[in-house]
Amino acid sequence: MPQATNFDEWLRAYSPTWQYRRQRSGFNVISRHIDGTNPSDFWTVSENVAVVTWFGEVFPSITYNPDFDRHIQPFRQTLLDTIQTTNP
């Protein structure tokens, strides 16, 4: 089993993970589910236990921030213009 040389490497590569599947909460009227358990056909979710439980504030989730988006829009537009001119 490989060993981490420092805490940062352990946190990113070797810390324990949780893996689980999300389940549907139900079906709509057209495609009813009459018997059996709810299907679990969604992708497997893998979460870093240390980040989720202890260091959640250090790694914030991505949220929509209108002020930040307005601030970076000129940079985004410059990038798109550069891509369009290099790939006609």
C-alpha positions as CSV (number, residue, x, y, z in Angstrom):
1,M,0.0,0.0,0.0
2,P,1.5,3.4,-1.0
3,Q,2.3,5.9,1.7
4,A,1.8,9.7,1.5
5,T,4.8,11.8,2.1
6,N,2.8,14.7,3.6
7,F,-0.6,15.6,4.8
8,D,-1.6,17.4,1.6
9,E,-0.8,14.3,-0.5
10,W,-2.7,12.1,1.9
11,L,-5.8,14.3,1.9
12,R,-5.9,14.4,-1.9
13,A,-4.9,10.9,-2.8
14,Y,-5.0,8.4,0.1
15,S,-7.7,9.5,2.5
16,P,-10.7,7.1,2.8
17,T,-13.7,7.5,0.6
18,W,-17.4,6.8,0.8
19,Q,-19.1,5.2,-2.3
20,Y,-22.8,5.0,-2.6
21,R,-25.5,5.2,-5.2
22,R,-28.3,7.8,-5.2
23,Q,-31.8,6.5,-5.7
24,R,-34.8,7.8,-7.4
25,S,-37.4,9.3,-5.1
26,G,-40.1,7.9,-7.3
27,F,-41.6,7.9,-10.8
28,N,-43.9,10.3,-12.6
29,V,-47.5,9.3,-13.6
30,I,-46.6,8.0,-17.1
31,S,-43.9,5.5,-15.9
32,R,-45.2,4.2,-12.6
33,H,-43.3,1.8,-10.5
34,I,-45.9,-0.6,-8.9
35,D,-43.8,-3.2,-7.0
36,G,-40.3,-3.8,-5.8
37,T,-37.7,-1.5,-4.5
38,N,-36.8,1.9,-6.0
39,P,-34.2,1.5,-8.7
40,S,-30.7,2.7,-8.1
41,D,-29.5,3.2,-11.6
42,F,-27.7,6.5,-11.0
43,W,-23.9,6.8,-11.1
44,T,-21.9,5.8,-8.0
45,V,-21.0,8.8,-5.9
46,S,-17.5,8.8,-4.4
47,E,-16.8,11.3,-1.6
48,N,-13.5,12.0,0.2
49,V,-14.4,11.4,3.9
50,A,-11.9,13.8,5.3
51,V,-13.0,16.7,3.0
52,V,-16.7,16.1,3.5
53,T,-16.6,15.7,7.3
54,W,-13.7,17.9,8.6
55,F,-12.4,20.2,5.9
56,G,-15.6,21.2,4.1
57,E,-15.0,24.9,4.7
58,V,-11.5,24.7,3.2
59,F,-12.9,23.2,0.0
60,P,-16.2,25.1,-0.6
61,S,-18.6,23.8,-3.1
62,I,-19.1,25.7,-6.3
63,T,-22.1,28.0,-6.1
64,Y,-23.5,30.7,-8.4
65,N,-22.2,34.1,-7.4
66,P,-23.5,36.8,-9.8
67,D,-21.1,39.5,-8.6
68,F,-18.1,37.2,-9.2
69,D,-19.4,36.2,-12.6
70,R,-19.8,39.8,-13.7
71,H,-16.3,40.5,-12.5
72,I,-14.7,37.6,-14.5
73,Q,-16.8,38.1,-17.6
74,P,-14.2,40.3,-19.4
75,F,-11.6,37.6,-18.9
76,R,-14.0,34.9,-20.1
77,Q,-14.8,36.9,-23.2
78,T,-11.1,37.5,-23.9
79,L,-10.5,33.7,-23.7
80,L,-13.5,32.9,-26.0
81,D,-12.2,35.5,-28.5
82,T,-8.8,34.0,-28.4
83,I,-10.1,30.5,-29.0
84,Q,-12.3,31.6,-31.9
85,T,-9.4,33.4,-33.6
86,T,-7.0,30.5,-33.3
87,N,-9.6,27.9,-34.4
88,P,-11.5,29.3,-37.4
